[in-house]
Amino acid sequence: MKTAMSTMNAIAHDRYGEADALAPVTLPVPSPGPRDVLVEVEAAALNPADVFKMRGQPRVLRLAGGLTRPTVRVRGSDMAGTVVAVGAEVTHWRAGDRVFGEARSGSLAEYALARDDRVARIPDAVTPADAAASVMAALAARDGLAAAGIAPGADATGKRVLVIGASGGIGSFAVQLAKHAGAHVTGVCSGRNADAVRALGADGVVDYTRESVTDLPAWFDVIFDNVGAVPMEELHALTSPTGMVLPNSGLAGADGGPLMKVLRANARRFLLRRRYRTFLSMPSTAALAEIAGALADGTLSPLVDAVLPLARGSEAMSRVASGHARGKVVVVV
Ligand SMILES: NC(=O)c1ccc[n+]([C@@H]2O[C@H](COP(=O)([O-])OP(=O)(O)OC[C@H]3O[C@@H](n4cnc5c(N)ncnc54)[C@H](OP(=O)(O)O)[C@@H]3O)[C@@H](O)[C@H]2O)c1
Protein backbone atom coordinates (compact mmCIF):
# COMPACT_ATOMS: atom_id res chain seq x y z
CA MET A 1 0.00 0.00 0.00
CA LYS A 2 1.36 3.42 -0.94
CA THR A 3 1.24 6.29 1.54
CA ALA A 4 -1.79 8.44 0.72
CA MET A 5 -0.69 11.34 -1.53
CA SER A 6 -2.20 14.82 -1.76
CA THR A 7 -2.63 14.69 -5.54
CA MET A 8 -3.50 11.88 -7.93
CA ASN A 9 -3.72 11.04 -11.61
CA ALA A 10 -7.24 10.72 -12.99
CA ILE A 11 -9.22 10.74 -16.22
CA ALA A 12 -11.69 13.61 -16.16
CA HIS A 13 -13.81 15.91 -18.32
CA ASP A 14 -15.11 19.48 -18.04
CA ARG A 15 -17.74 19.30 -20.78
CA TYR A 16 -20.34 16.77 -21.84
CA GLY A 17 -19.43 14.94 -25.02
CA GLU A 18 -17.84 11.83 -26.48
CA ALA A 19 -14.79 10.02 -25.13
CA ASP A 20 -12.44 12.65 -26.60
CA ALA A 21 -13.72 15.01 -23.89
CA LEU A 22 -11.91 12.81 -21.33
CA ALA A 23 -8.26 13.57 -20.62
CA PRO A 24 -5.57 12.73 -18.06
CA VAL A 25 -5.44 15.32 -15.25
CA THR A 26 -3.91 15.79 -11.81
CA LEU A 27 -6.47 16.34 -9.04
CA PRO A 28 -6.45 16.58 -5.26
CA VAL A 29 -7.01 13.23 -3.55
CA PRO A 30 -10.61 13.42 -2.25
CA SER A 31 -11.22 13.50 1.52
CA PRO A 32 -13.57 10.92 2.99
CA GLY A 33 -16.87 12.11 4.44
CA PRO A 34 -18.10 10.52 7.69
CA ARG A 35 -19.46 7.36 5.98
CA ASP A 36 -16.84 7.08 3.21
CA VAL A 37 -13.87 4.85 2.65
CA LEU A 38 -10.97 6.19 0.59
CA VAL A 39 -9.71 3.45 -1.71
CA GLU A 40 -6.41 3.28 -3.54
CA VAL A 41 -7.78 2.00 -6.84
CA GLU A 42 -6.09 -0.97 -8.49
CA ALA A 43 -8.69 -1.64 -11.18
CA ALA A 44 -11.77 0.13 -12.54
CA ALA A 45 -14.40 -1.09 -15.01
CA LEU A 46 -16.75 0.85 -17.25
CA ASN A 47 -20.46 0.60 -18.01
CA PRO A 48 -23.00 2.23 -20.33
CA ALA A 49 -24.05 4.33 -17.29
CA ASP A 50 -20.64 6.00 -17.45
CA VAL A 51 -21.29 6.79 -21.11
CA PHE A 52 -24.64 8.39 -20.20
CA LYS A 53 -22.87 10.55 -17.59
CA MET A 54 -20.05 11.41 -20.03
CA ARG A 55 -22.56 12.57 -22.63
CA GLY A 56 -25.00 14.12 -20.14
CA GLN A 57 -27.72 12.12 -21.88
CA PRO A 58 -30.57 11.51 -21.34
CA ARG A 59 -30.58 15.25 -20.53
CA VAL A 60 -32.67 14.75 -17.42
CA LEU A 61 -29.50 13.28 -15.83
CA ARG A 62 -28.03 16.80 -15.86
CA LEU A 63 -30.46 17.84 -13.11
CA ALA A 64 -28.38 15.71 -10.73
CA GLY A 65 -25.05 15.62 -12.58
CA GLY A 66 -24.61 19.29 -13.53
CA LEU A 67 -26.73 21.41 -15.87
CA THR A 68 -24.00 22.74 -18.16
CA ARG A 69 -20.94 20.71 -17.11
CA PRO A 70 -20.37 17.57 -15.01
CA THR A 71 -20.11 18.30 -11.28
CA VAL A 72 -18.22 15.03 -10.70
CA ARG A 73 -15.43 15.35 -13.28
CA VAL A 74 -13.95 11.84 -13.00
CA ARG A 75 -15.87 9.11 -14.81
CA GLY A 76 -16.20 5.44 -13.94
CA SER A 77 -17.84 3.97 -10.87
CA ASP A 78 -16.90 0.27 -10.61
CA MET A 79 -13.62 -0.17 -8.75
CA ALA A 80 -11.46 -2.51 -6.68
CA GLY A 81 -8.51 -1.66 -4.48
CA THR A 82 -7.27 -1.17 -0.95
CA VAL A 83 -8.76 1.05 1.76
CA VAL A 84 -6.26 3.73 2.82
CA ALA A 85 -8.47 5.91 5.06
CA VAL A 86 -11.98 5.83 6.52
CA GLY A 87 -14.48 8.49 7.62
CA ALA A 88 -15.22 9.21 11.28
CA GLU A 89 -18.39 7.07 11.38
CA VAL A 90 -17.02 4.03 9.53
CA THR A 91 -16.70 1.03 11.83
CA HIS A 92 -16.74 -1.92 9.41
CA TRP A 93 -13.64 -1.10 7.33
CA ARG A 94 -10.08 -0.10 8.07
CA ALA A 95 -6.91 0.75 6.17
CA GLY A 96 -5.50 -2.29 4.42
CA ASP A 97 -8.86 -3.95 3.62
CA ARG A 98 -9.18 -5.08 -0.02
CA VAL A 99 -12.59 -4.00 -1.28
CA PHE A 100 -14.60 -3.60 -4.47
CA GLY A 101 -17.77 -1.68 -5.18
CA GLU A 102 -19.17 1.63 -6.36
CA ALA A 103 -17.03 4.77 -6.24
CA ARG A 104 -18.98 7.99 -5.81
CA SER A 105 -16.09 10.24 -6.82
CA GLY A 106 -15.24 8.40 -10.08
CA SER A 107 -13.09 5.29 -10.44
CA LEU A 108 -10.80 6.34 -13.32
CA ALA A 109 -8.41 7.71 -10.71
CA GLU A 110 -5.67 6.57 -8.37
CA TYR A 111 -7.94 7.18 -5.36
CA ALA A 112 -11.71 7.04 -5.05
CA LEU A 113 -14.34 7.55 -2.38
CA ALA A 114 -17.05 4.97 -1.78
CA ARG A 115 -19.83 4.84 0.77
CA ASP A 116 -19.04 2.24 3.40
CA ASP A 117 -22.21 0.22 2.58
CA ARG A 118 -21.44 0.08 -1.15
CA VAL A 119 -18.27 -1.99 -0.97
CA ALA A 120 -17.51 -5.59 -0.04
CA ARG A 121 -14.35 -7.56 0.67
CA ILE A 122 -12.42 -9.07 -2.26
CA PRO A 123 -11.73 -12.77 -1.60
CA ASP A 124 -8.05 -13.74 -1.76
CA ALA A 125 -8.65 -15.89 -4.84
CA VAL A 126 -10.14 -13.01 -6.86
CA THR A 127 -8.09 -10.43 -8.77
CA PRO A 128 -8.88 -6.71 -8.50
CA ALA A 129 -9.58 -6.67 -12.25
CA ASP A 130 -12.17 -9.45 -11.98
CA ALA A 131 -13.73 -7.84 -8.91
CA ALA A 132 -14.00 -4.41 -10.55
CA ALA A 133 -15.43 -5.99 -13.72
CA SER A 134 -18.22 -7.59 -11.70
CA VAL A 135 -19.72 -4.69 -9.75
CA MET A 136 -22.52 -3.17 -11.80
CA ALA A 137 -22.85 -5.78 -14.55
CA ALA A 138 -22.94 -8.87 -12.33
CA LEU A 139 -25.31 -7.19 -9.88
CA ALA A 140 -27.63 -6.13 -12.70
CA ALA A 141 -27.60 -9.66 -14.13
CA ARG A 142 -28.44 -11.05 -10.68
CA ASP A 143 -31.15 -8.46 -9.99
CA GLY A 144 -32.72 -8.79 -13.44
CA LEU A 145 -32.98 -12.56 -13.20
CA ALA A 146 -34.35 -12.24 -9.67
CA ALA A 147 -37.02 -9.81 -10.94
CA ALA A 148 -37.99 -12.50 -13.45
CA GLY A 149 -38.27 -15.20 -10.77
CA ILE A 150 -34.76 -16.65 -10.95
CA ALA A 151 -33.39 -15.36 -7.65
CA PRO A 152 -29.97 -16.54 -6.44
CA GLY A 153 -30.31 -20.15 -5.34
CA ALA A 154 -33.51 -20.72 -7.34
CA ASP A 155 -33.92 -23.86 -9.42
CA ALA A 156 -34.69 -22.81 -12.98
CA THR A 157 -34.57 -26.29 -14.47
CA GLY A 158 -36.93 -26.48 -17.41
CA LYS A 159 -37.09 -22.71 -17.91
CA ARG A 160 -36.08 -21.20 -21.21
CA VAL A 161 -34.12 -17.95 -20.93
CA LEU A 162 -33.26 -15.70 -23.89
CA VAL A 163 -30.43 -13.23 -23.21
CA ILE A 164 -30.17 -10.45 -25.79
CA GLY A 165 -26.74 -8.82 -25.72
CA ALA A 166 -25.29 -12.06 -24.35
CA SER A 167 -21.72 -10.93 -25.12
CA GLY A 168 -22.12 -7.64 -23.23
CA GLY A 169 -21.34 -6.89 -19.61
CA ILE A 170 -24.72 -7.82 -18.14
CA GLY A 171 -25.59 -10.46 -20.71
CA SER A 172 -22.35 -12.38 -20.18
CA PHE A 173 -23.05 -12.62 -16.44
CA ALA A 174 -26.75 -13.38 -17.02
CA VAL A 175 -25.88 -16.34 -19.26
CA GLN A 176 -23.66 -17.77 -16.52
CA LEU A 177 -26.17 -17.20 -13.70
CA ALA A 178 -29.17 -18.56 -15.62
CA LYS A 179 -27.17 -21.61 -16.68
CA HIS A 180 -25.98 -22.16 -13.11
CA ALA A 181 -29.63 -22.10 -11.99
CA GLY A 182 -30.36 -24.91 -14.45
CA ALA A 183 -32.14 -22.94 -17.18
CA HIS A 184 -31.88 -23.62 -20.90
CA VAL A 185 -30.14 -20.48 -22.18
CA THR A 186 -30.14 -18.96 -25.65
CA GLY A 187 -27.80 -16.03 -26.20
CA VAL A 188 -28.16 -13.36 -28.87
CA CYS A 189 -24.97 -11.73 -30.18
CA SER A 190 -23.13 -11.21 -33.46
CA GLY A 191 -21.30 -14.14 -35.05
CA ARG A 192 -17.89 -12.88 -33.93
CA ASN A 193 -18.96 -13.41 -30.30
CA ALA A 194 -20.82 -16.71 -30.73
CA ASP A 195 -17.97 -18.91 -29.45
CA ALA A 196 -17.43 -16.68 -26.42
CA VAL A 197 -21.13 -16.88 -25.52
CA ARG A 198 -21.18 -20.66 -25.93
CA ALA A 199 -18.10 -20.85 -23.69
CA LEU A 200 -20.07 -18.99 -21.00
CA GLY A 201 -22.56 -21.86 -21.04
CA ALA A 202 -25.24 -20.86 -23.55
CA ASP A 203 -27.07 -23.88 -25.01
CA GLY A 204 -27.82 -22.00 -28.20
CA VAL A 205 -26.65 -18.82 -29.92
CA VAL A 206 -28.57 -16.60 -32.33
CA ASP A 207 -26.43 -14.40 -34.58
CA TYR A 208 -28.59 -11.30 -34.90
CA THR A 209 -26.73 -10.23 -38.04
CA ARG A 210 -28.03 -13.34 -39.86
CA GLU A 211 -31.27 -14.32 -38.14
CA SER A 212 -34.09 -12.26 -36.72
CA VAL A 213 -34.81 -12.81 -33.05
CA THR A 214 -38.49 -12.44 -33.90
CA ASP A 215 -38.36 -15.73 -35.87
CA LEU A 216 -37.64 -17.69 -32.68
CA PRO A 217 -40.38 -19.90 -31.19
CA ALA A 218 -42.74 -18.29 -28.66
CA TRP A 219 -41.62 -20.39 -25.70
CA PHE A 220 -39.38 -18.21 -23.53
CA ASP A 221 -40.00 -17.93 -19.79
CA VAL A 222 -37.60 -15.00 -19.50
CA ILE A 223 -36.37 -12.59 -22.19
CA PHE A 224 -33.57 -10.44 -20.75
CA ASP A 225 -33.08 -7.65 -23.30
CA ASN A 226 -29.92 -5.64 -22.68
CA VAL A 227 -29.85 -3.99 -26.12
CA GLY A 228 -33.23 -2.56 -27.09
CA ALA A 229 -32.97 -3.18 -30.83
CA VAL A 230 -36.23 -5.18 -31.01
CA PRO A 231 -39.49 -3.47 -29.97
CA MET A 232 -40.59 -4.89 -26.63
CA GLU A 233 -44.03 -5.84 -27.95
CA GLU A 234 -42.31 -8.14 -30.46
CA LEU A 235 -40.32 -9.70 -27.65
CA HIS A 236 -43.49 -10.13 -25.59
CA ALA A 237 -44.89 -12.17 -28.49
CA LEU A 238 -42.01 -14.65 -28.00
CA THR A 239 -42.86 -15.43 -24.38
CA SER A 240 -44.62 -18.51 -23.04
CA PRO A 241 -48.07 -17.80 -21.51
CA THR A 242 -46.41 -16.97 -18.17
CA GLY A 243 -43.09 -15.74 -19.55
CA MET A 244 -41.82 -12.23 -19.03
CA VAL A 245 -39.66 -9.60 -20.71
CA LEU A 246 -37.00 -7.56 -18.95
CA PRO A 247 -36.60 -4.47 -21.18
CA ASN A 248 -33.26 -3.44 -19.68
CA SER A 249 -32.74 -0.07 -21.35
CA GLY A 250 -30.08 0.00 -24.09
CA LEU A 251 -27.97 2.94 -25.22
CA ALA A 252 -30.68 3.86 -27.72
CA GLY A 253 -33.19 1.60 -29.33
CA ALA A 254 -36.54 1.03 -30.89
CA ASP A 255 -38.48 1.97 -27.74
CA GLY A 256 -36.63 5.20 -26.98
CA GLY A 257 -33.92 5.93 -24.42
CA PRO A 258 -33.56 4.02 -21.18
CA LEU A 259 -35.88 6.18 -19.06
CA MET A 260 -38.62 6.25 -21.70
CA LYS A 261 -38.33 2.50 -22.03
CA VAL A 262 -38.91 1.95 -18.32
CA LEU A 263 -41.93 4.29 -18.38
CA ARG A 264 -43.40 2.61 -21.46
CA ALA A 265 -42.84 -0.88 -20.08
CA ASN A 266 -44.61 -0.03 -16.84
CA ALA A 267 -47.46 1.77 -18.60
CA ARG A 268 -48.03 -1.27 -20.83
CA ARG A 269 -47.69 -3.59 -17.87
CA PHE A 270 -50.52 -1.91 -16.00
CA LEU A 271 -52.72 -0.73 -18.89
CA LEU A 272 -52.28 -3.64 -21.33
CA ARG A 273 -51.41 -6.32 -18.74
CA ARG A 274 -48.11 -7.10 -20.44
CA ARG A 275 -45.62 -9.21 -18.52
CA TYR A 276 -42.78 -6.68 -18.41
CA ARG A 277 -40.46 -6.34 -15.41
CA THR A 278 -38.12 -3.42 -14.89
CA PHE A 279 -35.52 -3.24 -12.16
CA LEU A 280 -32.99 -0.78 -10.81
CA SER A 281 -29.85 -2.42 -9.51
CA MET A 282 -28.15 -0.77 -6.50
CA PRO A 283 -24.92 -2.06 -4.94
CA SER A 284 -24.92 -3.08 -1.28
CA THR A 285 -22.30 -4.82 0.81
CA ALA A 286 -24.49 -7.94 1.07
CA ALA A 287 -25.20 -8.18 -2.67
CA LEU A 288 -21.55 -7.54 -3.56
CA ALA A 289 -20.46 -10.19 -1.04
CA GLU A 290 -22.69 -12.66 -2.88
CA ILE A 291 -21.00 -11.75 -6.17
CA ALA A 292 -17.59 -12.07 -4.50
CA GLY A 293 -18.52 -15.59 -3.38
CA ALA A 294 -19.61 -16.52 -6.90
CA LEU A 295 -16.31 -15.21 -8.32
CA ALA A 296 -14.31 -17.10 -5.70
CA ASP A 297 -16.08 -20.43 -6.25
CA GLY A 298 -15.99 -20.11 -10.03
CA THR A 299 -19.74 -19.77 -10.59
CA LEU A 300 -18.99 -16.44 -12.25
CA SER A 301 -16.03 -15.36 -14.32
CA PRO A 302 -16.09 -12.02 -16.11
CA LEU A 303 -15.79 -11.94 -19.87
CA VAL A 304 -13.14 -9.25 -20.43
CA ASP A 305 -13.04 -7.20 -23.63
CA ALA A 306 -9.83 -5.32 -22.87
CA VAL A 307 -7.53 -4.33 -20.03
CA LEU A 308 -6.04 -0.86 -20.50
CA PRO A 309 -3.86 1.42 -18.36
CA LEU A 310 -5.33 4.53 -16.73
CA ALA A 311 -3.66 6.83 -19.25
CA ARG A 312 -5.82 5.17 -21.94
CA GLY A 313 -9.07 5.80 -20.05
CA SER A 314 -10.58 7.75 -22.94
CA GLU A 315 -10.00 4.81 -25.30
CA ALA A 316 -11.52 2.48 -22.71
CA MET A 317 -14.63 4.63 -22.57
CA SER A 318 -14.95 4.76 -26.35
CA ARG A 319 -14.95 0.94 -26.46
CA VAL A 320 -17.98 0.91 -24.17
CA ALA A 321 -19.62 3.83 -26.02
CA SER A 322 -19.44 1.81 -29.26
CA GLY A 323 -22.07 -0.57 -27.87
CA HIS A 324 -19.97 -3.51 -29.07
CA ALA A 325 -17.55 -4.30 -26.26
CA ARG A 326 -17.17 -8.06 -25.79
CA GLY A 327 -17.73 -8.19 -22.03
CA LYS A 328 -16.13 -5.75 -19.64
CA VAL A 329 -13.60 -3.02 -20.34
CA VAL A 330 -11.18 -2.90 -17.41
CA VAL A 331 -8.72 -0.13 -16.57
CA VAL A 332 -5.76 -0.94 -14.37
CA VAL A 333 -4.52 1.91 -12.23
N1 LIG B 1 -31.55 -1.90 -14.75
C1 LIG B 1 -30.38 -1.61 -14.20
O1 LIG B 1 -30.26 -1.44 -12.98
C2 LIG B 1 -29.16 -1.52 -15.09
C3 LIG B 1 -27.90 -1.59 -14.49
C4 LIG B 1 -26.79 -1.50 -15.32
C5 LIG B 1 -26.95 -1.33 -16.69
N2 LIG B 1 -28.19 -1.24 -17.24
C6 LIG B 1 -28.37 -1.10 -18.69
O2 LIG B 1 -28.20 -2.36 -19.32
C7 LIG B 1 -27.84 -2.16 -20.69
C8 LIG B 1 -26.78 -3.19 -21.08
O3 LIG B 1 -25.58 -2.96 -20.35
P1 LIG B 1 -24.26 -3.79 -20.67
O4 LIG B 1 -23.25 -3.35 -19.69
O5 LIG B 1 -24.56 -5.23 -20.81
O6 LIG B 1 -23.91 -3.21 -22.14
P2 LIG B 1 -22.65 -3.50 -23.04
O7 LIG B 1 -21.67 -4.36 -22.33
O8 LIG B 1 -22.15 -2.20 -23.56
O9 LIG B 1 -23.27 -4.34 -24.28
C9 LIG B 1 -22.46 -4.52 -25.39
C10 LIG B 1 -22.84 -5.80 -26.11
O10 LIG B 1 -24.11 -5.63 -26.76
C11 LIG B 1 -24.08 -6.46 -27.92
N3 LIG B 1 -25.03 -6.00 -28.93
C12 LIG B 1 -25.04 -4.81 -29.57
N4 LIG B 1 -26.09 -4.76 -30.45
C13 LIG B 1 -26.74 -5.96 -30.33
C14 LIG B 1 -27.89 -6.52 -30.93
N5 LIG B 1 -28.60 -5.84 -31.83
N6 LIG B 1 -28.29 -7.75 -30.54
C15 LIG B 1 -27.58 -8.45 -29.63
N7 LIG B 1 -26.46 -7.98 -29.02
C16 LIG B 1 -26.05 -6.75 -29.37
C17 LIG B 1 -22.68 -6.34 -28.43
O11 LIG B 1 -22.36 -7.51 -29.16
P3 LIG B 1 -21.92 -7.43 -30.69
O12 LIG B 1 -20.65 -6.64 -30.72
O13 LIG B 1 -21.78 -8.86 -31.04
O14 LIG B 1 -23.00 -6.72 -31.43
C18 LIG B 1 -21.84 -6.17 -27.16
O15 LIG B 1 -21.16 -7.36 -26.79
C19 LIG B 1 -27.37 -0.71 -20.78
O16 LIG B 1 -28.29 0.07 -21.49
C20 LIG B 1 -27.31 -0.25 -19.34
O17 LIG B 1 -27.58 1.11 -19.21
C21 LIG B 1 -29.31 -1.35 -16.45
PDBQT file of the ligand as one rigid body, heavy atoms in Angstrom, charges set to zero:
ROOT
HETATM    1  N1  LIG A 401     -31.548  -1.899 -14.750  1.00  0.00    +0.000 N 
HETATM    2  C1  LIG A 401     -30.377  -1.610 -14.196  1.00  0.00    +0.000 C 
HETATM    3  O1  LIG A 401     -30.265  -1.437 -12.976  1.00  0.00    +0.000 OA
HETATM    4  C2  LIG A 401     -29.163  -1.519 -15.087  1.00  0.00    +0.000 A 
HETATM    5  C3  LIG A 401     -27.898  -1.588 -14.493  1.00  0.00    +0.000 A 
HETATM    6  C4  LIG A 401     -26.792  -1.503 -15.316  1.00  0.00    +0.000 A 
HETATM    7  C5  LIG A 401     -26.951  -1.333 -16.695  1.00  0.00    +0.000 A 
HETATM    8  N2  LIG A 401     -28.187  -1.241 -17.235  1.00  0.00    +0.000 N 
HETATM    9  C6  LIG A 401     -28.375  -1.097 -18.691  1.00  0.00    +0.000 C 
HETATM   10  O2  LIG A 401     -28.205  -2.358 -19.320  1.00  0.00    +0.000 OA
HETATM   11  C7  LIG A 401     -27.839  -2.159 -20.685  1.00  0.00    +0.000 C 
HETATM   12  C8  LIG A 401     -26.784  -3.190 -21.078  1.00  0.00    +0.000 C 
HETATM   13  O3  LIG A 401     -25.581  -2.962 -20.354  1.00  0.00    +0.000 OA
HETATM   14  P1  LIG A 401     -24.263  -3.787 -20.673  1.00  0.00    +0.000 P 
HETATM   15  O4  LIG A 401     -23.245  -3.351 -19.691  1.00  0.00    +0.000 OA
HETATM   16  O5  LIG A 401     -24.561  -5.225 -20.814  1.00  0.00    +0.000 OA
HETATM   17  O6  LIG A 401     -23.912  -3.207 -22.141  1.00  0.00    +0.000 OA
HETATM   18  P2  LIG A 401     -22.654  -3.499 -23.043  1.00  0.00    +0.000 P 
HETATM   19  O7  LIG A 401     -21.670  -4.360 -22.326  1.00  0.00    +0.000 OA
HETATM   20  O8  LIG A 401     -22.150  -2.196 -23.562  1.00  0.00    +0.000 OA
HETATM   21  O9  LIG A 401     -23.266  -4.345 -24.280  1.00  0.00    +0.000 OA
HETATM   22  C9  LIG A 401     -22.464  -4.520 -25.394  1.00  0.00    +0.000 C 
HETATM   23  C10 LIG A 401     -22.845  -5.800 -26.109  1.00  0.00    +0.000 C 
HETATM   24  O10 LIG A 401     -24.113  -5.629 -26.763  1.00  0.00    +0.000 OA
HETATM   25  C11 LIG A 401     -24.078  -6.456 -27.923  1.00  0.00    +0.000 C 
HETATM   26  N3  LIG A 401     -25.027  -5.995 -28.933  1.00  0.00    +0.000 N 
HETATM   27  C12 LIG A 401     -25.045  -4.805 -29.573  1.00  0.00    +0.000 A 
HETATM   28  N4  LIG A 401     -26.087  -4.764 -30.452  1.00  0.00    +0.000 NA
HETATM   29  C13 LIG A 401     -26.736  -5.963 -30.333  1.00  0.00    +0.000 A 
HETATM   30  C14 LIG A 401     -27.892  -6.520 -30.927  1.00  0.00    +0.000 A 
HETATM   31  N5  LIG A 401     -28.601  -5.841 -31.832  1.00  0.00    +0.000 N 
HETATM   32  N6  LIG A 401     -28.286  -7.748 -30.544  1.00  0.00    +0.000 NA
HETATM   33  C15 LIG A 401     -27.583  -8.454 -29.625  1.00  0.00    +0.000 A 
HETATM   34  N7  LIG A 401     -26.459  -7.980 -29.022  1.00  0.00    +0.000 NA
HETATM   35  C16 LIG A 401     -26.049  -6.745 -29.366  1.00  0.00    +0.000 A 
HETATM   36  C17 LIG A 401     -22.676  -6.339 -28.430  1.00  0.00    +0.000 C 
HETATM   37  O11 LIG A 401     -22.357  -7.512 -29.156  1.00  0.00    +0.000 OA
HETATM   38  P3  LIG A 401     -21.916  -7.433 -30.692  1.00  0.00    +0.000 P 
HETATM   39  O12 LIG A 401     -20.655  -6.644 -30.723  1.00  0.00    +0.000 OA
HETATM   40  O13 LIG A 401     -21.776  -8.864 -31.042  1.00  0.00    +0.000 OA
HETATM   41  O14 LIG A 401     -22.999  -6.718 -31.432  1.00  0.00    +0.000 OA
HETATM   42  C18 LIG A 401     -21.836  -6.173 -27.160  1.00  0.00    +0.000 C 
HETATM   43  O15 LIG A 401     -21.157  -7.362 -26.793  1.00  0.00    +0.000 OA
HETATM   44  C19 LIG A 401     -27.368  -0.708 -20.780  1.00  0.00    +0.000 C 
HETATM   45  O16 LIG A 401     -28.289   0.066 -21.492  1.00  0.00    +0.000 OA
HETATM   46  C20 LIG A 401     -27.311  -0.254 -19.341  1.00  0.00    +0.000 C 
HETATM   47  O17 LIG A 401     -27.585   1.110 -19.209  1.00  0.00    +0.000 OA
HETATM   48  C21 LIG A 401     -29.308  -1.355 -16.454  1.00  0.00    +0.000 A 
ENDROOT
TORSDOF 0
